[in-house]
Each structure stands twice: as C-alpha cells, then as structure tokens.
C-alpha cells in the first residue's frame, strides 16, 4: 500500500511543470544511499546561524512582538479582496476535507470489522453445522461458506476503499496544509518587502539631510542606500514570483482536485453498489434452503 502511494506521489511530482527538473527530485530518484545520507545530514535553517546572530534574531523578534502587543505596530498584511477569498476558501476546504477523510477512515474500519465478524461467524456456524445432520447441517455449512466468501469481499472492498477513497482524501488534506504553509510564507515575504520599503524611505530622508549639510557620512550613506535598494528589488521579485506561482498552482490544484475527487467519489459509489449487490445475491441464494429447513 505504501509502495502504491509513493508511486502515485512520485508520478505527480515528475509530471509537474516546475518540479520535474529540480535537483531535489533528481537526487531522490538517482542518488545512492551514501549521497542521500550526506544530504540529510547537512545542517540548514537557524542551526547554521552564529550564536551572536541568533541572539540578535530573538531580540528583534521579542521587540516586534512587544510592539504588536502594546499597539505600537500592526502586522502588515495584503489588502487584496480576491486573495482574502482564496485564503478563506483554503481554510474552509481543509476543515471539510479533514472531516470527510475522518468519516472515510471510519468506513474502512467498519468494513474490516464487519469482514472479521463474518469470518468468525462463518467458523462458528460451520462447527454448528457439523453437529447437525441431513438438510439442516448442510444449510448451516452453506451459510458458513457464504459468510466466509462475504468476509473476503468485505476485506477486499475495505482495501479498495482505503486506496481509492481515503488515501486520495488524505493526500488532499496534506496538499491544503502545504498551501497554508505557502500562504504563511507569502505573508512573511510581503511583510519583509514592506519593511524594506519603509527603511528605504527613511534612508532617502537621511540622504537629503546629509546632502544639505554636506556631511562626510554622505558616501557611506549612499552605499548603504544602494545596498538596501538592491535588497528591496530582490525582495520585490521574490514576492512577485510567489504570487505568480501561487496563482498558477491554485488553478492547477482546483482542476486536479475536481478530477481526482470526481474519480474518488465515483469509485466509492461503484464499490458500495458492487458490495451491496454481492451481499444481497449471497443471502438471496440461501433463502430457499433455509426456508425449506424452517418448514420441516
């Protein structure tokens, strides 16, 4: 089951326009175990930060949190109606998908438990049939055989329900959580861009003052301003890239979700109909023999 899930996941990644040529995917598919262990062991994130830089990071964070709590500063957010609608849709979608996936899990569990119960019932009724003779014993034996066959069908249907219904729902819950993480990252990049823009305005005002006073600090201030301007332009390009990719990926996500959910629910309904017909046919075939025994 895990192998099937991994196969589906890798095929989706490999068919993605942006991800199919990434180094991460190439390493995952082609690298040997030694290379993979080396890549896993590489330290990333804040753990490579120097202690002094890390302490400054926490001091800055504490200062910002204090400013927000005391009302000195409000968190900067995008004022975009369409984007707000998208965020609301994603948060609502996660809740509803998670709820449906939870019920799908319970359905799979119910099928398995019912299959196991029928298997136990089959063994018990066969032993009962062995104690009886003639038509009654034969009827009990056939009842046990039918129960055993239905038990196998239920277990098989539970597996199909897991792979074709619960797992796709679980995948989409994870996908929505990834979208939420991207929304959070987009907010961070936007705030950083706004902070740089505000800092640039202050630097410009400072430059004007230094120009009027012809200060000896003019050269240093101009150098800092150019560096800040380049950083701001890079941050702007990064934010625009995130916005563009999000817009493209959301369209692709919704199209794929519509297709995948349609298939999943169709397979669910088809499987339940198939199982119901099998159960009805099995019990129906026993009715004449059981009726004959009850009228003797």
C-alpha positions as CSV (number, residue, x, y, z in Angstrom):
1,X,0.0,0.0,0.0
2,X,2.8,2.4,0.9
3,X,4.6,1.5,-2.4
4,X,1.4,2.3,-4.4
5,X,1.1,5.6,-2.6
6,X,4.7,6.5,-3.2
7,X,4.3,5.6,-6.9
8,X,1.4,7.9,-7.2
9,X,3.2,10.7,-5.4
10,X,6.4,10.5,-7.4
11,X,4.5,10.4,-10.7
12,X,2.6,13.5,-9.7
13,X,5.9,15.3,-8.9
14,X,7.6,14.1,-12.1
15,X,4.7,15.4,-14.2
16,X,4.7,18.8,-12.6
17,X,6.0,21.5,-14.9
18,X,8.0,23.3,-12.2
19,X,9.2,20.4,-10.1
20,X,10.1,17.8,-12.7
21,X,13.5,19.4,-13.4
22,X,14.5,20.2,-9.8
23,X,17.7,18.9,-8.2
24,X,15.8,17.6,-5.2
25,X,13.7,15.3,-7.4
26,X,16.8,14.2,-9.4
27,X,18.7,13.3,-6.1
28,X,15.7,11.4,-4.8
29,X,15.4,9.3,-7.9
30,X,19.0,8.8,-8.8
31,X,21.3,9.3,-5.7
32,X,22.7,6.3,-3.9
33,X,22.3,5.8,-0.1
34,X,25.6,7.4,0.8
35,X,24.7,10.6,-1.1
36,X,21.2,10.7,0.4
37,X,22.7,10.4,3.9
38,X,25.1,13.2,3.3
39,X,22.3,15.4,2.0
40,X,20.1,14.6,5.0
41,X,22.9,15.4,7.4
42,X,23.6,18.8,6.0
43,X,22.6,21.4,8.6
44,X,20.1,24.0,7.4
45,X,18.0,26.8,8.8
46,X,18.7,28.6,12.0
47,X,21.0,25.8,13.2
48,X,23.8,27.2,11.0
49,X,23.4,30.7,12.4
50,X,26.1,32.0,14.7
51,X,25.2,32.4,18.4
52,X,25.5,36.2,18.3
53,X,23.3,36.4,15.2
54,X,20.8,34.0,16.8
55,X,20.6,36.1,20.0
56,X,20.0,39.3,17.9
57,X,17.3,37.4,16.0
58,X,15.5,36.6,19.2
59,X,15.9,40.2,20.5
60,X,14.4,41.6,17.3
61,X,11.6,39.1,17.4
62,X,10.9,40.0,21.1
63,X,10.9,43.7,20.2
64,X,8.5,43.2,17.4
65,X,6.1,41.1,19.4
66,X,6.2,43.7,22.2
67,X,5.4,46.4,19.7
68,X,2.4,44.5,18.4
69,X,1.1,43.6,21.9
70,X,1.4,47.2,23.1
71,X,-0.3,48.5,19.9
72,X,2.7,50.3,18.6
73,X,2.8,48.3,15.4
74,X,0.1,46.4,13.4
75,X,1.0,43.3,11.4
76,X,1.3,44.3,7.7
77,X,-1.0,42.3,5.5
78,X,-2.0,42.3,1.9
79,X,-5.2,44.2,1.2
80,X,-6.5,42.1,-1.7
81,X,-10.1,41.0,-1.8
82,X,-9.5,38.1,-4.2
83,X,-6.6,36.8,-2.1
84,X,-8.7,37.1,1.0
85,X,-11.4,35.0,-0.7
86,X,-8.8,32.4,-1.6
87,X,-7.4,32.2,1.9
88,X,-11.0,31.7,3.3
89,X,-11.6,29.0,0.7
90,X,-8.4,27.1,1.6
91,X,-9.1,27.2,5.4
92,X,-12.7,26.1,4.9
93,X,-11.6,23.4,2.4
94,X,-9.1,21.9,4.9
95,X,-11.8,21.6,7.6
96,X,-14.3,19.9,5.2
97,X,-11.7,17.6,3.6
98,X,-10.4,16.5,7.1
99,X,-14.0,15.8,8.2
100,X,-14.8,13.7,5.1
101,X,-11.4,11.9,5.4
102,X,-12.2,11.1,9.0
103,X,-15.5,9.5,8.1
104,X,-13.8,7.6,5.2
105,X,-11.4,6.2,7.8
106,X,-14.4,5.0,9.9
107,X,-16.0,3.4,6.8
108,X,-12.8,1.5,6.1
109,X,-12.6,0.4,9.7
110,X,-16.3,-0.7,9.7
111,X,-15.8,-2.8,6.5
112,X,-12.8,-4.5,8.1
113,X,-14.6,-5.2,11.4
114,X,-17.7,-6.5,9.6
115,X,-15.5,-8.7,7.4
116,X,-13.7,-10.1,10.5
117,X,-17.1,-10.6,12.3
118,X,-18.4,-12.6,9.3
119,X,-15.2,-14.6,9.2
120,X,-15.7,-15.5,12.9
121,X,-19.4,-16.2,12.3
122,X,-18.5,-18.5,9.4
123,X,-16.3,-20.6,11.6
124,X,-18.8,-20.8,14.3
125,X,-21.8,-21.7,12.1
126,X,-19.7,-24.4,10.3
127,X,-18.9,-26.0,13.6
128,X,-22.6,-25.9,14.4
129,X,-23.5,-27.5,11.1
130,X,-21.1,-30.3,11.8
131,X,-23.1,-31.2,14.9
132,X,-26.3,-31.4,12.9
133,X,-27.2,-33.9,10.2
134,X,-29.1,-34.0,6.9
135,X,-30.6,-30.9,5.5
136,X,-30.1,-28.6,8.5
137,X,-26.4,-29.4,8.8
138,X,-25.9,-28.8,5.0
139,X,-27.8,-25.5,5.3
140,X,-25.5,-24.4,8.1
141,X,-22.5,-25.4,6.2
142,X,-23.6,-23.4,3.2
143,X,-24.4,-20.5,5.4
144,X,-20.8,-20.6,6.8
145,X,-19.3,-20.8,3.3
146,X,-21.3,-17.8,2.1
147,X,-20.3,-15.9,5.2
148,X,-16.7,-16.7,4.6
149,X,-16.9,-15.5,0.9
150,X,-18.6,-12.3,2.0
151,X,-15.9,-11.8,4.6
152,X,-13.3,-11.9,1.9
153,X,-15.3,-9.5,-0.3
154,X,-15.6,-7.0,2.6
155,X,-11.9,-7.2,3.4
156,X,-11.1,-6.6,-0.3
157,X,-13.6,-3.7,-0.5
158,X,-12.0,-2.2,2.6
159,X,-8.7,-2.2,0.9
160,X,-10.1,-0.7,-2.3
161,X,-11.9,1.9,-0.2
162,X,-8.7,2.8,1.5
163,X,-6.7,3.2,-1.7
164,X,-9.3,4.8,-3.9
165,X,-11.1,6.9,-1.4
166,X,-9.5,7.5,2.0
167,X,-5.9,7.9,0.7
168,X,-6.8,10.5,-2.0
169,X,-8.7,12.5,0.6
170,X,-5.7,12.3,2.9
171,X,-3.4,13.4,0.1
172,X,-5.6,16.5,-0.5
173,X,-5.6,17.3,3.3
174,X,-1.8,17.4,3.1
175,X,-1.9,19.4,-0.1
176,X,-4.1,22.0,1.5
177,X,-1.8,22.2,4.5
178,X,1.1,22.8,2.1
179,X,-0.9,25.7,0.5
180,X,-1.5,27.1,4.0
181,X,2.3,27.0,4.6
182,X,2.8,28.8,1.3
183,X,0.3,31.4,2.4
184,X,2.2,32.0,5.6
185,X,5.5,32.2,3.7
186,X,3.9,34.7,1.3
187,X,2.8,36.8,4.3
188,X,6.4,36.8,5.6
189,X,7.9,37.9,2.3
190,X,5.3,40.6,1.9
191,X,6.0,42.0,5.4
192,X,9.7,41.9,4.7
193,X,9.2,43.8,1.5
194,X,7.1,46.4,3.3
195,X,9.8,46.8,6.0
196,X,12.5,47.3,3.4
197,X,10.4,49.9,1.6
198,X,9.8,51.8,4.8
199,X,13.5,51.6,5.6
200,X,14.3,52.9,2.2
201,X,12.1,56.0,2.7
202,X,13.9,56.7,6.0
203,X,17.3,56.3,4.2
204,X,16.2,58.7,1.5
205,X,15.2,61.3,4.1
206,X,18.5,60.8,5.8
207,X,20.4,61.2,2.5
208,X,18.6,64.5,1.8
209,X,19.6,65.8,5.2
210,X,23.2,64.8,4.7
211,X,23.3,66.4,1.3
212,X,22.1,69.7,2.7
213,X,24.7,69.6,5.5
214,X,27.4,68.2,3.1
215,X,28.3,65.7,5.8
216,X,31.4,63.4,5.5
217,X,29.0,60.5,6.1
218,X,27.4,61.1,2.7
219,X,29.4,58.4,0.8
220,X,28.7,55.7,3.4
221,X,25.0,56.6,3.5
222,X,24.8,56.4,-0.3
223,X,26.5,53.0,-0.3
224,X,24.0,51.7,2.3
225,X,21.1,53.1,0.3
226,X,22.2,51.3,-2.8
227,X,22.6,48.0,-1.0
228,X,19.2,48.4,0.6
229,X,17.7,49.3,-2.8
230,X,19.1,46.2,-4.4
231,X,17.8,44.1,-1.5
232,X,14.4,45.6,-1.8
233,X,14.3,44.9,-5.6
234,X,15.3,41.3,-4.9
235,X,12.6,41.0,-2.3
236,X,10.0,42.5,-4.7
237,X,11.0,40.0,-7.4
238,X,10.7,37.2,-4.8
239,X,7.3,38.3,-3.8
240,X,6.1,38.6,-7.4
241,X,7.4,35.1,-8.1
242,X,5.5,33.7,-5.1
243,X,2.3,35.4,-6.3
244,X,2.7,34.2,-9.8
245,X,3.4,30.6,-8.8
246,X,0.5,30.6,-6.3
247,X,-1.9,31.9,-8.9
248,X,-0.8,29.2,-11.4
249,X,-0.7,26.4,-8.8
250,X,-4.1,27.2,-7.4
251,X,-5.7,26.9,-10.8
252,X,-3.9,23.6,-11.4
253,X,-4.8,22.4,-7.9
254,X,-8.5,23.2,-8.4
255,X,-8.6,21.5,-11.8
256,X,-6.8,18.4,-10.5
257,X,-8.9,18.3,-7.3
258,X,-12.1,18.4,-9.3
259,X,-10.9,15.5,-11.4
260,X,-9.5,13.4,-8.5
261,X,-12.5,14.0,-6.2
262,X,-14.8,13.0,-9.0
263,X,-12.9,9.8,-9.6
264,X,-12.7,9.1,-5.9
265,X,-16.4,9.5,-5.2
266,X,-17.3,7.6,-8.3
267,X,-15.1,4.7,-7.2
268,X,-16.6,4.9,-3.7
269,X,-20.2,4.7,-5.0
270,X,-19.4,2.0,-7.5
271,X,-17.6,-0.1,-4.8
272,X,-20.5,0.3,-2.4
273,X,-23.0,-0.7,-5.1
274,X,-20.9,-3.7,-6.0
275,X,-20.6,-4.8,-2.4
276,X,-24.3,-4.4,-1.7
277,X,-25.2,-6.5,-4.7
278,X,-22.8,-9.2,-3.7
279,X,-24.2,-9.3,-0.2
280,X,-27.8,-9.3,-1.4
281,X,-27.0,-12.1,-4.0
282,X,-25.2,-14.2,-1.4
283,X,-28.0,-14.1,1.1
284,X,-30.7,-14.4,-1.5
285,X,-29.2,-17.7,-2.8
286,X,-29.5,-19.2,0.7
287,X,-33.2,-18.3,1.3
288,X,-34.7,-21.3,-0.5
289,X,-32.6,-23.8,1.5
290,X,-33.1,-22.0,4.8
291,X,-36.9,-21.8,4.1
292,X,-37.0,-25.5,3.4
293,X,-35.4,-26.2,6.8
294,X,-37.7,-23.9,8.6
295,X,-40.9,-25.6,7.2
296,X,-39.9,-29.1,8.0
